[in-house]
Amino acid sequence: FWGQTAGMAWFGLEARESPVFPISFSQALRRWLGGWITVALLGLPLVLLVWGSSLSDRMSHSRTYRAFLPAS
């Protein structure tokens, strides 16, 4: 439920604690807060992507993974 935004779902991405474990509610809140901080600072924290993860990922101790799509 809180592992994807609409844009992440569109591109088939999920925020997860690890490839196996989904993020918790508190991690989702920290990701949301990191997104707002990035917007408030006019995208400056996006420089962190050069070193591998966004401010939101760092604040919530999560990573963005390709979503698992079950076979149909």
C-alpha positions, 0 to 999 in steps of 0.5 A: 500500500505505501511502497509505491506512489502513482508514478512508481507504480506506472514505472514498475518500481517499489520502495522496500527495506530489502528485496524481501521486506516491504517498508513499514509505516514509519519508513513510509512517513520518512520517505514522504518527509524526505520528498517534501524536504527535497521540494522545499530545497528546490531539488538540491538533495537530488545531488545525493543520487550521484552517490547512489540513493536519494534523500528519501531512501537515506532517511527511511533506510530503504531502496527502490527496486523493480516491482515483482509482477506475478505471471498472468 
